[in-house]
Amino acid sequence: MRIQTPEYIRAEFFMRDETPNILQPCISPHQVHGKNIIAVRDMSVLPERPEADGVLLAVPGIGASLRFADCAPVLLWGKRWVMLLHSGYKGTVLNISREGIITAGGSVSGAWIGPCIGREHYCRDIDDEWTQRGLKTFHRHNTQERDGKIYFDLAGEIAEQLKDSGVPEKNIALSGTDTFTDNRCCSYRRGDKKERMTLYAVMR
C-alpha cells in the first residue's frame, strides 16, 4: 500500500504476506509500547536496535521500518523530514504523536493513520490501571463502556491528538481499515502472535 506523500519521501505499508523491498540501510528499533523516538541524522545509529516506538528520518538514504498487528501505524512528515510511529494503546495514552511533533521541532505538513483495530473490537477490563489512565487521557467520544468493558477508538484518538498539536484536520488521512475484521491484516487479538505488517519509509 503506497502512502501519498511528497515526492522526496517513499512510504509504504505492507499488509499480510507482502514483503518489503528494502535496498537502503534500514533501522528497525525494538518496539516496547512506549513513546521514545530515535532521531536519525547519520549512519551512527546503525546497526544497533535501540528500544523505541518512533523514528525520525532527517537525511536521505537511510530507511526505517516498524511492525504492527492491531496497533496503529502513524506517518508524519514536514519540510525535509519524515517520522514513523508505533501508536498502540499505551503509546496513544502516552501521546506519542505529540512527542513526535516535539521531536521533529517543526510544523507537520501531513499525517497518515493506517490500519489498526477498530473501536468496536478493542476493549479492556475496566479495573485495569492502564484502562483508567486511558479514560483520563482519551477524549470522551473515543471511549465507550459496554458489558463491563471499556472500548477505545485508537485511530480516532490519534487524530484528535494530532489536531490538538496543531495539525489541520484536512492534512490527516485515516485508513479506516479495522485489522480485527479485515483478513488482509495481521491482528494480534484475532490470533496472529508472530506475523506482522510493516510500515516503511525513506527520504529520497
QUIMO-V259430 format. One record per residue. N is the residue number from 0. RES is the residue in one small letter. SS is DSSP state (helix for helix, strand for strand, loop for the rest). PHI is phi in radians with two decimals (none if undefined). Layout:
n:N res:RES ss:SS phi:PHI
n:N res:RES ss:SS phi:PHI
//
This chain:
n:0 res:m ss:loop phi:none
n:1 res:r ss:strand phi:-1.38
n:2 res:i ss:loop phi:-1.69
n:3 res:q ss:loop phi:-1.30
n:4 res:t ss:loop phi:-2.39
n:5 res:p ss:loop phi:-1.04
n:6 res:e ss:loop phi:-1.13
n:7 res:y ss:loop phi:-1.44
n:8 res:i ss:strand phi:-2.18
n:9 res:r ss:strand phi:-1.81
n:10 res:a ss:strand phi:-2.42
n:11 res:e ss:strand phi:-2.46
n:12 res:f ss:strand phi:-2.05
n:13 res:f ss:strand phi:-1.83
n:14 res:m ss:loop phi:-1.43
n:15 res:r ss:loop phi:-0.98
n:16 res:d ss:loop phi:1.20
n:17 res:e ss:loop phi:-1.76
n:18 res:t ss:loop phi:-1.86
n:19 res:p ss:loop phi:-1.08
n:20 res:n ss:loop phi:-1.70
n:21 res:i ss:loop phi:-1.91
n:22 res:l ss:loop phi:-1.84
n:23 res:q ss:loop phi:-1.46
n:24 res:p ss:strand phi:-0.95
n:25 res:c ss:strand phi:-2.42
n:26 res:i ss:strand phi:-1.73
n:27 res:s ss:loop phi:-2.28
n:28 res:p ss:loop phi:-1.14
n:29 res:h ss:strand phi:-1.39
n:30 res:q ss:loop phi:-1.43
n:31 res:v ss:loop phi:-2.28
n:32 res:h ss:loop phi:1.06
n:33 res:g ss:loop phi:-2.10
n:34 res:k ss:loop phi:-2.32
n:35 res:n ss:loop phi:-1.28
n:36 res:i ss:strand phi:-2.23
n:37 res:i ss:strand phi:-1.60
n:38 res:a ss:strand phi:-1.70
n:39 res:v ss:strand phi:-1.77
n:40 res:r ss:loop phi:-2.08
n:41 res:d ss:loop phi:-2.81
n:42 res:m ss:helix phi:-1.35
n:43 res:s ss:helix phi:-1.11
n:44 res:v ss:helix phi:-1.32
n:45 res:l ss:loop phi:-1.56
n:46 res:p ss:loop phi:-1.72
n:47 res:e ss:loop phi:-1.11
n:48 res:r ss:loop phi:-2.16
n:49 res:p ss:loop phi:-1.17
n:50 res:e ss:strand phi:-1.31
n:51 res:a ss:loop phi:-2.96
n:52 res:d ss:loop phi:-2.17
n:53 res:g ss:strand phi:-2.74
n:54 res:v ss:strand phi:-2.37
n:55 res:l ss:strand phi:-1.75
n:56 res:l ss:strand phi:-1.84
n:57 res:a ss:loop phi:-2.17
n:58 res:v ss:loop phi:-2.32
n:59 res:p ss:loop phi:-1.31
n:60 res:g ss:loop phi:1.57
n:61 res:i ss:strand phi:-2.02
n:62 res:g ss:strand phi:-1.66
n:63 res:a ss:strand phi:-2.55
n:64 res:s ss:strand phi:-2.47
n:65 res:l ss:strand phi:-2.32
n:66 res:r ss:strand phi:-2.03
n:67 res:f ss:strand phi:-2.53
n:68 res:a ss:loop phi:-2.75
n:69 res:d ss:loop phi:1.99
n:70 res:c ss:loop phi:-1.18
n:71 res:a ss:strand phi:-1.59
n:72 res:p ss:strand phi:-1.40
n:73 res:v ss:strand phi:-2.23
n:74 res:l ss:strand phi:-2.09
n:75 res:l ss:strand phi:-2.11
n:76 res:w ss:strand phi:-2.60
n:77 res:g ss:strand phi:-2.47
n:78 res:k ss:loop phi:-1.29
n:79 res:r ss:loop phi:1.16
n:80 res:w ss:strand phi:-2.69
n:81 res:v ss:strand phi:-2.51
n:82 res:m ss:strand phi:-2.33
n:83 res:l ss:strand phi:-1.89
n:84 res:l ss:strand phi:-2.30
n:85 res:h ss:strand phi:-1.85
n:86 res:s ss:strand phi:-1.94
n:87 res:g ss:loop phi:-1.37
n:88 res:y ss:helix phi:-1.04
n:89 res:k ss:helix phi:-1.15
n:90 res:g ss:helix phi:-1.10
n:91 res:t ss:helix phi:-1.25
n:92 res:v ss:helix phi:-1.02
n:93 res:l ss:loop phi:-1.41
n:94 res:n ss:loop phi:1.01
n:95 res:i ss:helix phi:-1.10
n:96 res:s ss:helix phi:-1.12
n:97 res:r ss:helix phi:-1.12
n:98 res:e ss:helix phi:-1.06
n:99 res:g ss:helix phi:-1.12
n:100 res:i ss:helix phi:-1.13
n:101 res:i ss:helix phi:-1.10
n:102 res:t ss:helix phi:-1.09
n:103 res:a ss:helix phi:-1.18
n:104 res:g ss:loop phi:1.16
n:105 res:g ss:loop phi:-2.69
n:106 res:s ss:loop phi:-1.23
n:107 res:v ss:loop phi:-1.60
n:108 res:s ss:loop phi:-1.46
n:109 res:g ss:strand phi:-2.80
n:110 res:a ss:strand phi:-2.54
n:111 res:w ss:strand phi:-2.33
n:112 res:i ss:strand phi:-1.98
n:113 res:g ss:loop phi:-1.58
n:114 res:p ss:loop phi:-1.01
n:115 res:c ss:strand phi:-2.71
n:116 res:i ss:loop phi:-1.13
n:117 res:g ss:loop phi:-1.43
n:118 res:r ss:loop phi:-1.14
n:119 res:e ss:loop phi:-1.41
n:120 res:h ss:loop phi:-2.22
n:121 res:y ss:loop phi:-1.81
n:122 res:c ss:strand phi:-2.22
n:123 res:r ss:strand phi:-2.42
n:124 res:d ss:strand phi:-1.13
n:125 res:i ss:loop phi:-1.13
n:126 res:d ss:loop phi:-1.54
n:127 res:d ss:loop phi:-1.16
n:128 res:e ss:helix phi:-1.02
n:129 res:w ss:helix phi:-1.23
n:130 res:t ss:helix phi:-1.08
n:131 res:q ss:helix phi:-1.13
n:132 res:r ss:helix phi:-1.11
n:133 res:g ss:helix phi:-1.12
n:134 res:l ss:helix phi:-1.12
n:135 res:k ss:helix phi:-1.44
n:136 res:t ss:helix phi:-1.74
n:137 res:f ss:loop phi:-1.17
n:138 res:h ss:loop phi:-1.09
n:139 res:r ss:helix phi:-0.99
n:140 res:h ss:helix phi:-1.25
n:141 res:n ss:helix phi:-1.74
n:142 res:t ss:strand phi:-2.28
n:143 res:q ss:strand phi:-2.68
n:144 res:e ss:strand phi:-1.65
n:145 res:r ss:strand phi:-2.67
n:146 res:d ss:loop phi:0.96
n:147 res:g ss:loop phi:1.36
n:148 res:k ss:strand phi:-2.09
n:149 res:i ss:strand phi:-1.93
n:150 res:y ss:strand phi:-1.76
n:151 res:f ss:strand phi:-2.14
n:152 res:d ss:loop phi:-1.74
n:153 res:l ss:helix phi:-1.12
n:154 res:a ss:helix phi:-1.08
n:155 res:g ss:helix phi:-1.09
n:156 res:e ss:helix phi:-1.23
n:157 res:i ss:helix phi:-1.08
n:158 res:a ss:helix phi:-1.06
n:159 res:e ss:helix phi:-1.13
n:160 res:q ss:helix phi:-1.09
n:161 res:l ss:helix phi:-1.13
n:162 res:k ss:helix phi:-1.11
n:163 res:d ss:helix phi:-1.09
n:164 res:s ss:loop phi:-1.59
n:165 res:g ss:loop phi:1.78
n:166 res:v ss:loop phi:-1.46
n:167 res:p ss:loop phi:-1.05
n:168 res:e ss:helix phi:-1.00
n:169 res:k ss:helix phi:-1.17
n:170 res:n ss:helix phi:-1.68
n:171 res:i ss:strand phi:-1.90
n:172 res:a ss:strand phi:-1.83
n:173 res:l ss:strand phi:-1.97
n:174 res:s ss:loop phi:-1.12
n:175 res:g ss:loop phi:1.39
n:176 res:t ss:loop phi:-1.50
n:177 res:d ss:strand phi:-1.62
n:178 res:t ss:loop phi:-1.12
n:179 res:f ss:loop phi:-1.26
n:180 res:t ss:loop phi:-1.84
n:181 res:d ss:loop phi:-1.71
n:182 res:n ss:loop phi:-1.21
n:183 res:r ss:loop phi:-1.25
n:184 res:c ss:loop phi:-1.80
n:185 res:c ss:loop phi:-1.49
n:186 res:s ss:loop phi:-2.41
n:187 res:y ss:helix phi:-1.05
n:188 res:r ss:helix phi:-1.27
n:189 res:r ss:helix phi:-1.64
n:190 res:g ss:loop phi:2.10
n:191 res:d ss:loop phi:-1.43
n:192 res:k ss:loop phi:-1.50
n:193 res:k ss:loop phi:-2.10
n:194 res:e ss:loop phi:-1.22
n:195 res:r ss:loop phi:-2.42
n:196 res:m ss:strand phi:-1.70
n:197 res:t ss:strand phi:-2.31
n:198 res:l ss:strand phi:-1.79
n:199 res:y ss:strand phi:-2.26
n:200 res:a ss:strand phi:-2.62
n:201 res:v ss:strand phi:-2.67
n:202 res:m ss:strand phi:-1.44
n:203 res:r ss:loop phi:-1.34
//
